[in-house]
Amino acid sequence: MLLSPKLAILQSLDAMNKVQMEEVLDYIKGIIHKPAKKVDYMAFKKEAMKEIKQALRQEKGKRKLSAAA
């Protein structure tokens, strides 16, 4: 008889001892907290790329002014 994934997970959790349950809980907590860090990293990366682009535009404008003079 095939078990549904949810039922299979529940049965495997019932078969675990306390140490194993704590390890699974720590693993799940680690997964849950990582996306927030990734979002922070992505926001940081986006802001850094924006600043780099702005700096390159300013440098390009300075070169045009010095070439025209």
ChimeraX attribute file (.defattr): number of C-alpha atoms within 10 A of each C-alpha:
attribute: neighborCount
match mode: 1-to-1
recipient: residues
	/A:1	3
	/A:2	6
	/A:3	9
	/A:4	9
	/A:5	9
	/A:6	8
	/A:7	11
	/A:8	12
	/A:9	12
	/A:10	11
	/A:11	12
	/A:12	9
	/A:13	14
	/A:14	10
	/A:15	11
	/A:16	12
	/A:17	9
	/A:18	10
	/A:19	9
	/A:20	12
	/A:21	14
	/A:22	12
	/A:23	11
	/A:24	14
	/A:25	12
	/A:26	12
	/A:27	11
	/A:28	11
	/A:29	11
	/A:30	11
	/A:31	11
	/A:32	10
	/A:33	10
	/A:34	11
	/A:35	11
	/A:36	11
	/A:37	10
	/A:38	11
	/A:39	11
	/A:40	12
	/A:41	12
	/A:42	12
	/A:43	12
	/A:44	12
	/A:45	12
	/A:46	12
	/A:47	12
	/A:48	12
	/A:49	12
	/A:50	12
	/A:51	12
	/A:52	12
	/A:53	12
	/A:54	12
	/A:55	12
	/A:56	12
	/A:57	12
	/A:58	11
	/A:59	12
	/A:60	11
	/A:61	12
	/A:62	12
	/A:63	11
	/A:64	10
	/A:65	10
	/A:66	8
	/A:67	8
	/A:68	7
	/A:69	5
